[in-house]
Amino acid sequence: MGKKGKKPPKTECCVSKPRCKRCPIRMLKDGTLPDGMTVKKRRLVTLEGKPVKKKHLAA
């Protein structure tokens, strides 16, 4: 059996304390956020500033 891949980040931070493993803010701080993505106003966006849709995360 192969290892399962890492789950993608959530599209929006739920602001819970402690932060969950898929929180985009935590992933940005840890350096595990996928290439070409960043966080603005607790939402996951591309480097161009466009919001990320769930279907784009699956690919």
All heavy atoms as TSV, in Angstrom:
chain	resi	resn	atom	element	x	y	z
A	1	MET	N	N	0.830	-1.192	0.000
A	1	MET	CA	C	0.000	0.000	0.000
A	1	MET	C	C	0.868	1.247	0.000
A	1	MET	O	O	1.865	1.322	0.715
A	1	MET	CB	C	-0.864	0.044	1.275
A	1	MET	CG	C	-1.935	-0.988	1.326
A	1	MET	SD	S	-3.271	-0.375	0.351
A	1	MET	CE	C	-4.417	-1.687	0.497
A	2	GLY	N	N	0.445	2.245	-0.782
A	2	GLY	CA	C	1.168	3.504	-0.831
A	2	GLY	C	C	0.698	4.450	0.257
A	2	GLY	O	O	-0.356	4.261	0.871
A	3	LYS	N	N	1.481	5.456	0.495
A	3	LYS	CA	C	1.084	6.462	1.474
A	3	LYS	C	C	0.024	7.372	0.881
A	3	LYS	O	O	0.021	7.645	-0.308
A	3	LYS	CB	C	2.278	7.325	1.867
A	3	LYS	CG	C	3.233	6.668	2.802
A	3	LYS	CD	C	4.265	7.679	3.238
A	3	LYS	CE	C	5.071	7.185	4.391
A	3	LYS	NZ	N	6.017	8.181	4.861
A	4	LYS	N	N	-0.858	7.838	1.727
A	4	LYS	CA	C	-1.855	8.798	1.276
A	4	LYS	C	C	-1.183	10.158	1.160
A	4	LYS	O	O	-0.273	10.484	1.923
A	4	LYS	CB	C	-3.010	8.893	2.270
A	4	LYS	CG	C	-3.899	7.674	2.267
A	4	LYS	CD	C	-5.100	7.916	3.136
A	4	LYS	CE	C	-6.017	6.716	3.083
A	4	LYS	NZ	N	-7.214	6.920	3.873
A	5	GLY	N	N	-1.644	10.961	0.190
A	5	GLY	CA	C	-1.085	12.291	0.007
A	5	GLY	C	C	-1.545	13.231	1.108
A	5	GLY	O	O	-2.498	12.959	1.840
A	6	LYS	N	N	-0.866	14.325	1.239
A	6	LYS	CA	C	-1.229	15.314	2.239
A	6	LYS	C	C	-2.507	16.027	1.814
A	6	LYS	O	O	-2.694	16.325	0.647
A	6	LYS	CB	C	-0.097	16.328	2.383
A	6	LYS	CG	C	-0.155	17.107	3.648
A	6	LYS	CD	C	1.137	17.825	3.872
A	6	LYS	CE	C	1.162	18.297	5.295
A	6	LYS	NZ	N	2.388	18.894	5.661
A	7	LYS	N	N	-3.393	16.273	2.758
A	7	LYS	CA	C	-4.653	16.921	2.428
A	7	LYS	C	C	-4.405	18.369	2.028
A	7	LYS	O	O	-3.525	19.028	2.582
A	7	LYS	CB	C	-5.598	16.880	3.630
A	7	LYS	CG	C	-6.148	15.509	3.901
A	7	LYS	CD	C	-7.254	15.579	4.910
A	7	LYS	CE	C	-7.878	14.230	5.084
A	7	LYS	NZ	N	-9.073	14.288	5.895
A	8	PRO	N	N	-5.191	18.878	1.070
A	8	PRO	CA	C	-5.014	20.266	0.657
A	8	PRO	C	C	-5.515	21.216	1.745
A	8	PRO	O	O	-6.297	20.823	2.616
A	8	PRO	CB	C	-5.877	20.365	-0.598
A	8	PRO	CG	C	-6.900	19.308	-0.447
A	8	PRO	CD	C	-6.229	18.197	0.315
A	9	PRO	N	N	-5.092	22.471	1.695
A	9	PRO	CA	C	-5.548	23.433	2.700
A	9	PRO	C	C	-7.017	23.776	2.513
A	9	PRO	O	O	-7.578	23.595	1.443
A	9	PRO	CB	C	-4.676	24.664	2.437
A	9	PRO	CG	C	-4.264	24.530	1.016
A	9	PRO	CD	C	-4.165	23.072	0.749
A	10	LYS	N	N	-7.637	24.246	3.583
A	10	LYS	CA	C	-9.013	24.726	3.494
A	10	LYS	C	C	-9.009	26.021	2.690
A	10	LYS	O	O	-7.988	26.691	2.585
A	10	LYS	CB	C	-9.567	25.016	4.888
A	10	LYS	CG	C	-9.756	23.785	5.742
A	10	LYS	CD	C	-10.324	24.204	7.083
A	10	LYS	CE	C	-10.568	23.005	7.957
A	10	LYS	NZ	N	-11.127	23.415	9.261
A	11	THR	N	N	-10.154	26.394	2.120
A	11	THR	CA	C	-10.206	27.629	1.344
A	11	THR	C	C	-10.345	28.852	2.245
A	11	THR	O	O	-10.075	29.964	1.815
A	11	THR	CB	C	-11.376	27.606	0.344
A	11	THR	OG1	O	-12.589	27.361	1.040
A	11	THR	CG2	C	-11.161	26.541	-0.702
A	12	GLU	N	N	-10.766	28.634	3.498
A	12	GLU	CA	C	-10.909	29.748	4.431
A	12	GLU	C	C	-10.562	29.271	5.836
A	12	GLU	O	O	-10.887	28.147	6.215
A	12	GLU	CB	C	-12.343	30.267	4.401
A	12	GLU	CG	C	-12.568	31.496	5.245
A	12	GLU	CD	C	-14.000	32.022	5.136
A	12	GLU	OE1	O	-14.770	31.517	4.318
A	12	GLU	OE2	O	-14.318	32.934	5.896
A	13	CYS	N	N	-9.928	30.126	6.604
A	13	CYS	CA	C	-9.554	29.808	7.977
A	13	CYS	C	C	-10.795	29.853	8.863
A	13	CYS	O	O	-11.612	30.764	8.757
A	13	CYS	CB	C	-8.527	30.819	8.475
A	13	CYS	SG	S	-8.098	30.597	10.199
A	14	CYS	N	N	-10.941	28.854	9.751
A	14	CYS	CA	C	-12.109	28.817	10.635
A	14	CYS	C	C	-11.859	29.562	11.952
A	14	CYS	O	O	-12.747	29.640	12.788
A	14	CYS	CB	C	-12.506	27.376	10.905
A	14	CYS	SG	S	-11.209	26.404	11.678
A	15	VAL	N	N	-10.682	30.095	12.160
A	15	VAL	CA	C	-10.288	30.919	13.311
A	15	VAL	C	C	-10.412	30.168	14.638
A	15	VAL	O	O	-10.619	30.771	15.672
A	15	VAL	CB	C	-11.099	32.235	13.365
A	15	VAL	CG1	C	-10.440	33.250	14.278
A	15	VAL	CG2	C	-11.255	32.852	11.994
A	16	SER	N	N	-10.311	28.845	14.610
A	16	SER	CA	C	-10.362	28.097	15.856
A	16	SER	C	C	-8.982	28.095	16.504
A	16	SER	O	O	-7.972	28.224	15.834
A	16	SER	CB	C	-10.820	26.665	15.600
A	16	SER	OG	O	-9.874	25.985	14.813
A	17	LYS	N	N	-8.943	27.975	17.796
A	17	LYS	CA	C	-7.692	27.848	18.538
A	17	LYS	C	C	-7.719	26.510	19.226
A	17	LYS	O	O	-8.686	26.206	19.912
A	17	LYS	CB	C	-7.558	28.954	19.593
A	17	LYS	CG	C	-7.372	30.332	19.015
A	17	LYS	CD	C	-5.965	30.511	18.535
A	17	LYS	CE	C	-5.776	31.947	18.063
A	17	LYS	NZ	N	-4.432	32.248	17.734
A	18	PRO	N	N	-6.766	25.646	19.123
A	18	PRO	CA	C	-5.593	25.756	18.284
A	18	PRO	C	C	-5.947	25.549	16.813
A	18	PRO	O	O	-6.953	24.934	16.480
A	18	PRO	CB	C	-4.692	24.629	18.779
A	18	PRO	CG	C	-5.640	23.605	19.280
A	18	PRO	CD	C	-6.800	24.369	19.852
A	19	ARG	N	N	-5.098	26.030	15.924
A	19	ARG	CA	C	-5.341	25.923	14.487
A	19	ARG	C	C	-5.309	24.458	14.050
A	19	ARG	O	O	-4.482	23.683	14.509
A	19	ARG	CB	C	-4.275	26.696	13.709
A	19	ARG	CG	C	-4.214	28.157	14.093
A	19	ARG	CD	C	-4.811	28.989	13.004
A	19	ARG	NE	N	-4.546	30.395	13.250
A	19	ARG	CZ	C	-5.500	31.281	13.485
A	19	ARG	NH1	N	-6.738	30.909	13.496
A	19	ARG	NH2	N	-5.207	32.532	13.687
A	20	CYS	N	N	-6.209	24.105	13.126
A	20	CYS	CA	C	-6.232	22.732	12.618
A	20	CYS	C	C	-5.052	22.518	11.663
A	20	CYS	O	O	-4.400	23.464	11.239
A	20	CYS	CB	C	-7.556	22.441	11.915
A	20	CYS	SG	S	-7.856	23.431	10.450
A	21	LYS	N	N	-4.799	21.276	11.298
A	21	LYS	CA	C	-3.661	20.945	10.432
A	21	LYS	C	C	-3.829	21.480	9.011
A	21	LYS	O	O	-2.858	21.716	8.329
A	21	LYS	CB	C	-3.471	19.423	10.367
A	21	LYS	CG	C	-3.161	18.792	11.689
A	21	LYS	CD	C	-1.781	19.128	12.147
A	21	LYS	CE	C	-1.479	18.429	13.453
A	21	LYS	NZ	N	-0.278	18.883	14.064
A	22	ARG	N	N	-5.072	21.670	8.545
A	22	ARG	CA	C	-5.329	22.124	7.182
A	22	ARG	C	C	-5.560	23.637	7.086
A	22	ARG	O	O	-5.886	24.151	6.021
A	22	ARG	CB	C	-6.564	21.413	6.626
A	22	ARG	CG	C	-6.319	19.949	6.370
A	22	ARG	CD	C	-7.543	19.270	5.822
A	22	ARG	NE	N	-8.062	19.953	4.657
A	22	ARG	CZ	C	-9.347	20.051	4.354
A	22	ARG	NH1	N	-10.258	19.521	5.127
A	22	ARG	NH2	N	-9.741	20.678	3.274
A	23	CYS	N	N	-5.383	24.350	8.177
A	23	CYS	CA	C	-5.603	25.793	8.190
A	23	CYS	C	C	-4.602	26.477	7.254
A	23	CYS	O	O	-3.393	26.247	7.350
A	23	CYS	CB	C	-5.435	26.329	9.600
A	23	CYS	SG	S	-5.662	28.108	9.707
A	24	PRO	N	N	-5.075	27.323	6.315
A	24	PRO	CA	C	-4.141	27.983	5.399
A	24	PRO	C	C	-3.145	28.886	6.116
A	24	PRO	O	O	-1.995	29.005	5.681
A	24	PRO	CB	C	-5.040	28.768	4.446
A	24	PRO	CG	C	-6.360	28.866	5.105
A	24	PRO	CD	C	-6.463	27.703	6.032
A	25	ILE	N	N	-3.538	29.493	7.223
A	25	ILE	CA	C	-2.623	30.355	7.973
A	25	ILE	C	C	-1.495	29.519	8.576
A	25	ILE	O	O	-0.323	29.884	8.496
A	25	ILE	CB	C	-3.373	31.139	9.072
A	25	ILE	CG1	C	-4.341	32.123	8.423
A	25	ILE	CG2	C	-2.410	31.854	9.997
A	25	ILE	CD1	C	-5.236	32.836	9.412
A	26	ARG	N	N	-1.837	28.378	9.157
A	26	ARG	CA	C	-0.825	27.506	9.747
A	26	ARG	C	C	0.094	26.942	8.671
A	26	ARG	O	O	1.312	26.874	8.843
A	26	ARG	CB	C	-1.496	26.368	10.504
A	26	ARG	CG	C	-0.531	25.432	11.148
A	26	ARG	CD	C	-1.257	24.354	11.903
A	26	ARG	NE	N	-0.321	23.530	12.627
A	26	ARG	CZ	C	-0.588	22.920	13.751
A	26	ARG	NH1	N	-1.773	23.048	14.285
A	26	ARG	NH2	N	0.312	22.190	14.347
A	27	MET	N	N	-0.494	26.530	7.539
A	27	MET	CA	C	0.312	25.968	6.457
A	27	MET	C	C	1.259	27.015	5.875
A	27	MET	O	O	2.378	26.702	5.494
A	27	MET	CB	C	-0.588	25.388	5.373
A	27	MET	CG	C	-1.323	24.135	5.822
A	27	MET	SD	S	-2.333	23.438	4.545
A	27	MET	CE	C	-1.126	22.444	3.697
A	28	LEU	N	N	0.833	28.274	5.811
A	28	LEU	CA	C	1.694	29.351	5.331
A	28	LEU	C	C	2.871	29.547	6.280
A	28	LEU	O	O	4.024	29.661	5.855
A	28	LEU	CB	C	0.888	30.642	5.193
A	28	LEU	CG	C	1.643	31.864	4.705
A	28	LEU	CD1	C	2.073	31.670	3.257
A	28	LEU	CD2	C	0.774	33.105	4.827
A	29	LYS	N	N	2.596	29.532	7.581
A	29	LYS	CA	C	3.647	29.712	8.576
A	29	LYS	C	C	4.625	28.548	8.571
A	29	LYS	O	O	5.842	28.743	8.676
A	29	LYS	CB	C	3.028	29.860	9.965
A	29	LYS	CG	C	4.034	30.116	11.049
A	29	LYS	CD	C	3.383	30.264	12.391
A	29	LYS	CE	C	4.445	30.452	13.459
A	29	LYS	NZ	N	3.873	30.446	14.804
A	30	ASP	N	N	4.105	27.323	8.427
A	30	ASP	CA	C	4.956	26.131	8.425
A	30	ASP	C	C	5.701	25.943	7.109
A	30	ASP	O	O	6.624	25.142	7.037
A	30	ASP	CB	C	4.120	24.873	8.687
A	30	ASP	CG	C	3.535	24.856	10.094
A	30	ASP	OD1	O	3.993	25.638	10.945
A	30	ASP	OD2	O	2.614	24.057	10.322
A	31	GLY	N	N	5.262	26.631	6.052
A	31	GLY	CA	C	5.908	26.489	4.754
A	31	GLY	C	C	5.396	25.305	3.952
A	31	GLY	O	O	6.060	24.853	3.034
A	32	THR	N	N	4.217	24.776	4.292
A	32	THR	CA	C	3.671	23.617	3.593
A	32	THR	C	C	2.539	23.987	2.641
A	32	THR	O	O	1.905	23.101	2.077
A	32	THR	CB	C	3.157	22.571	4.606
A	32	THR	OG1	O	2.184	23.185	5.446
A	32	THR	CG2	C	4.286	22.021	5.442
A	33	LEU	N	N	2.294	25.259	2.454
A	33	LEU	CA	C	1.254	25.709	1.531
A	33	LEU	C	C	1.714	25.425	0.098
A	33	LEU	O	O	2.885	25.618	-0.226
A	33	LEU	CB	C	1.029	27.218	1.714
A	33	LEU	CG	C	-0.292	27.801	1.264
A	33	LEU	CD1	C	-1.454	27.169	2.001
A	33	LEU	CD2	C	-0.315	29.293	1.483
A	34	PRO	N	N	0.809	24.921	-0.780
A	34	PRO	CA	C	1.221	24.600	-2.160
A	34	PRO	C	C	1.786	25.821	-2.889
A	34	PRO	O	O	1.445	26.961	-2.584
A	34	PRO	CB	C	-0.077	24.140	-2.823
A	34	PRO	CG	C	-0.950	23.698	-1.702
A	34	PRO	CD	C	-0.577	24.562	-0.537
A	35	ASP	N	N	2.663	25.558	-3.870
A	35	ASP	CA	C	3.263	26.634	-4.648
A	35	ASP	C	C	2.190	27.430	-5.387
A	35	ASP	O	O	1.220	26.861	-5.875
A	35	ASP	CB	C	4.243	26.065	-5.671
A	35	ASP	CG	C	5.463	25.465	-4.993
A	35	ASP	OD1	O	5.780	25.895	-3.868
A	35	ASP	OD2	O	6.084	24.579	-5.602
A	36	GLY	N	N	2.378	28.725	-5.467
A	36	GLY	CA	C	1.446	29.573	-6.198
A	36	GLY	C	C	0.253	30.022	-5.375
A	36	GLY	O	O	-0.672	30.624	-5.899
A	37	MET	N	N	0.241	29.721	-4.057
A	37	MET	CA	C	-0.873	30.112	-3.200
A	37	MET	C	C	-0.369	30.910	-2.014
A	37	MET	O	O	0.754	30.728	-1.554
A	37	MET	CB	C	-1.628	28.886	-2.706
A	37	MET	CG	C	-2.315	28.131	-3.790
A	37	MET	SD	S	-3.297	26.823	-3.083
A	37	MET	CE	C	-3.758	25.970	-4.576
A	38	THR	N	N	-1.237	31.791	-1.519
A	38	THR	CA	C	-0.934	32.575	-0.331
A	38	THR	C	C	-2.239	32.836	0.405
A	38	THR	O	O	-3.301	32.397	-0.030
A	38	THR	CB	C	-0.214	33.893	-0.705
A	38	THR	OG1	O	0.223	34.530	0.490
A	38	THR	CG2	C	-1.100	34.817	-1.496
A	39	VAL	N	N	-2.179	33.564	1.515
A	39	VAL	CA	C	-3.368	33.838	2.327
A	39	VAL	C	C	-3.530	35.342	2.459
A	39	VAL	O	O	-2.575	36.054	2.778
A	39	VAL	CB	C	-3.232	33.200	3.731
A	39	VAL	CG1	C	-4.444	33.492	4.575
A	39	VAL	CG2	C	-3.002	31.710	3.620
A	40	LYS	N	N	-4.737	35.815	2.185
A	40	LYS	CA	C	-5.080	37.228	2.380
A	40	LYS	C	C	-6.440	37.295	3.054
A	40	LYS	O	O	-7.399	36.676	2.594
A	40	LYS	CB	C	-5.144	37.964	1.044
A	40	LYS	CG	C	-3.792	38.152	0.396
A	40	LYS	CD	C	-3.877	39.024	-0.812
A	40	LYS	CE	C	-2.494	39.176	-1.433
A	40	LYS	NZ	N	-2.523	39.978	-2.634
A	41	LYS	N	N	-6.503	38.014	4.165
A	41	LYS	CA	C	-7.737	38.171	4.928
A	41	LYS	C	C	-8.366	36.823	5.265
A	41	LYS	O	O	-9.551	36.599	5.093
A	41	LYS	CB	C	-8.732	39.040	4.171
A	41	LYS	CG	C	-8.237	40.459	3.970
A	41	LYS	CD	C	-9.283	41.313	3.307
A	41	LYS	CE	C	-8.751	42.707	3.089
A	41	LYS	NZ	N	-9.714	43.559	2.409
A	42	ARG	N	N	-7.517	35.888	5.742
A	42	ARG	CA	C	-7.907	34.546	6.173
A	42	ARG	C	C	-8.485	33.683	5.056
A	42	ARG	O	O	-9.079	32.653	5.298
A	42	ARG	CB	C	-8.916	34.611	7.326
A	42	ARG	CG	C	-8.358	35.164	8.587
A	42	ARG	CD	C	-9.240	34.952	9.785
A	42	ARG	NE	N	-10.623	34.730	9.483
A	42	ARG	CZ	C	-11.626	35.467	9.934
A	42	ARG	NH1	N	-11.379	36.483	10.726
A	42	ARG	NH2	N	-12.853	35.186	9.626
A	43	ARG	N	N	-8.322	34.065	3.790
A	43	ARG	CA	C	-8.794	33.274	2.657
A	43	ARG	C	C	-7.603	32.840	1.814
A	43	ARG	O	O	-6.648	33.584	1.639
A	43	ARG	CB	C	-9.761	34.060	1.784
A	43	ARG	CG	C	-11.077	34.299	2.452
A	43	ARG	CD	C	-12.033	34.981	1.506
A	43	ARG	NE	N	-13.269	35.300	2.181
A	43	ARG	CZ	C	-14.343	34.520	2.169
A	43	ARG	NH1	N	-14.332	33.400	1.521
A	43	ARG	NH2	N	-15.425	34.876	2.811
A	44	LEU	N	N	-7.702	31.644	1.255
A	44	LEU	CA	C	-6.671	31.112	0.381
A	44	LEU	C	C	-6.826	31.732	-1.001
A	44	LEU	O	O	-7.910	31.713	-1.577
A	44	LEU	CB	C	-6.818	29.588	0.300
A	44	LEU	CG	C	-5.724	28.826	-0.412
A	44	LEU	CD1	C	-4.414	28.936	0.364
A	44	LEU	CD2	C	-6.111	27.381	-0.570
A	45	VAL	N	N	-5.754	32.336	-1.520
A	45	VAL	CA	C	-5.787	32.981	-2.829
A	45	VAL	C	C	-4.531	32.593	-3.614
A	45	VAL	O	O	-3.553	32.126	-3.048
A	45	VAL	CB	C	-5.868	34.526	-2.723
A	45	VAL	CG1	C	-7.161	34.968	-2.101
A	45	VAL	CG2	C	-4.697	35.088	-1.966
A	46	THR	N	N	-4.593	32.805	-4.941
A	46	THR	CA	C	-3.409	32.599	-5.775
A	46	THR	C	C	-2.486	33.793	-5.591
A	46	THR	O	O	-2.865	34.798	-4.990
A	46	THR	CB	C	-3.791	32.459	-7.253
A	46	THR	OG1	O	-4.435	33.660	-7.675
A	46	THR	CG2	C	-4.698	31.269	-7.485
A	47	LEU	N	N	-1.287	33.711	-6.126
A	47	LEU	CA	C	-0.348	34.822	-5.995
A	47	LEU	C	C	-0.845	36.065	-6.715
A	47	LEU	O	O	-0.449	37.178	-6.376
A	47	LEU	CB	C	1.030	34.420	-6.529
A	47	LEU	CG	C	1.780	33.404	-5.662
A	47	LEU	CD1	C	3.090	33.040	-6.321
A	47	LEU	CD2	C	2.022	33.952	-4.273
A	48	GLU	N	N	-1.722	35.900	-7.722
A	48	GLU	CA	C	-2.293	37.048	-8.427
A	48	GLU	C	C	-3.406	37.706	-7.615
A	48	GLU	O	O	-3.890	38.766	-7.969
A	48	GLU	CB	C	-2.858	36.618	-9.790
A	48	GLU	CG	C	-1.808	36.188	-10.798
A	48	GLU	CD	C	-1.396	34.744	-10.616
A	48	GLU	OE1	O	-2.253	33.909	-10.250
A	48	GLU	OE2	O	-0.214	34.428	-10.826
A	49	GLY	N	N	-3.871	37.052	-6.533
A	49	GLY	CA	C	-4.908	37.620	-5.683
A	49	GLY	C	C	-6.297	37.083	-5.971
A	49	GLY	O	O	-7.267	37.513	-5.359
A	50	LYS	N	N	-6.414	36.116	-6.889
A	50	LYS	CA	C	-7.720	35.545	-7.207
A	50	LYS	C	C	-8.061	34.459	-6.197
A	50	LYS	O	O	-7.198	33.679	-5.812
A	50	LYS	CB	C	-7.714	34.941	-8.623
A	50	LYS	CG	C	-7.485	35.983	-9.689
A	50	LYS	CD	C	-7.474	35.344	-11.046
A	50	LYS	CE	C	-7.204	36.401	-12.117
A	50	LYS	NZ	N	-7.124	35.817	-13.449
A	51	PRO	N	N	-9.337	34.372	-5.759
A	51	PRO	CA	C	-9.718	33.335	-4.787
A	51	PRO	C	C	-9.557	31.942	-5.381
A	51	PRO	O	O	-9.723	31.736	-6.571
A	51	PRO	CB	C	-11.186	33.624	-4.507
A	51	PRO	CG	C	-11.530	34.871	-5.198
A	51	PRO	CD	C	-10.424	35.253	-6.101
A	52	VAL	N	N	-9.246	30.984	-4.527
A	52	VAL	CA	C	-9.057	29.598	-4.939
A	52	VAL	C	C	-10.369	28.840	-4.740
A	52	VAL	O	O	-10.983	28.926	-3.688
A	52	VAL	CB	C	-7.933	28.935	-4.126
A	52	VAL	CG1	C	-7.793	27.469	-4.452
A	52	VAL	CG2	C	-6.624	29.661	-4.363
A	53	LYS	N	N	-10.794	28.090	-5.742
A	53	LYS	CA	C	-11.993	27.273	-5.668
A	53	LYS	C	C	-11.600	25.865	-5.226
A	53	LYS	O	O	-10.473	25.429	-5.408
A	53	LYS	CB	C	-12.672	27.193	-7.046
A	53	LYS	CG	C	-12.971	28.535	-7.657
A	53	LYS	CD	C	-14.263	29.067	-7.124
A	53	LYS	CE	C	-14.747	30.212	-7.965
A	53	LYS	NZ	N	-14.646	31.490	-7.496
A	54	LYS	N	N	-12.537	25.124	-4.649
A	54	LYS	CA	C	-12.252	23.772	-4.173
A	54	LYS	C	C	-11.836	22.849	-5.305
A	54	LYS	O	O	-10.991	21.999	-5.128
A	54	LYS	CB	C	-13.472	23.188	-3.460
A	54	LYS	CG	C	-13.692	23.760	-2.102
A	54	LYS	CD	C	-14.797	23.034	-1.389
A	54	LYS	CE	C	-15.001	23.625	-0.013
A	54	LYS	NZ	N	-16.021	22.909	0.738
A	55	LYS	N	N	-12.420	23.011	-6.504
A	55	LYS	CA	C	-12.078	22.121	-7.603
A	55	LYS	C	C	-10.631	22.313	-8.063
A	55	LYS	O	O	-10.011	21.407	-8.581
A	55	LYS	CB	C	-13.034	22.294	-8.783
A	55	LYS	CG	C	-13.015	23.658	-9.407
A	55	LYS	CD	C	-14.024	23.751	-10.534
A	55	LYS	CE	C	-14.072	25.149	-11.088
A	55	LYS	NZ	N	-15.051	25.277	-12.153
A	56	HIS	N	N	-10.060	23.498	-7.836
A	56	HIS	CA	C	-8.662	23.746	-8.199
A	56	HIS	C	C	-7.709	23.088	-7.206
A	56	HIS	O	O	-6.575	22.781	-7.543
A	56	HIS	CB	C	-8.370	25.236	-8.272
A	56	HIS	CG	C	-9.124	25.954	-9.327
A	56	HIS	ND1	N	-9.082	25.594	-10.655
A	56	HIS	CD2	C	-9.982	27.003	-9.264
A	56	HIS	CE1	C	-9.853	26.386	-11.366
A	56	HIS	NE2	N	-10.411	27.264	-10.549
A	57	LEU	N	N	-8.156	22.878	-5.970
A	57	LEU	CA	C	-7.305	22.252	-4.974
A	57	LEU	C	C	-7.142	20.761	-5.226
A	57	LEU	O	O	-6.105	20.183	-4.926
A	57	LEU	CB	C	-7.888	22.458	-3.573
A	57	LEU	CG	C	-7.789	23.865	-3.011
A	57	LEU	CD1	C	-8.512	23.924	-1.680
A	57	LEU	CD2	C	-6.350	24.285	-2.845
A	58	ALA	N	N	-8.175	20.116	-5.795
A	58	ALA	CA	C	-8.134	18.673	-6.009
A	58	ALA	C	C	-7.117	18.291	-7.081
A	58	ALA	O	O	-6.542	17.213	-7.054
A	58	ALA	CB	C	-9.510	18.170	-6.402
A	59	ALA	N	N	-6.881	19.182	-8.039
A	59	ALA	CA	C	-5.960	18.870	-9.146
A	59	ALA	C	C	-4.517	18.939	-8.735
A	59	ALA	O	O	-4.100	19.459	-7.808
A	59	ALA	CB	C	-6.201	19.841	-10.288
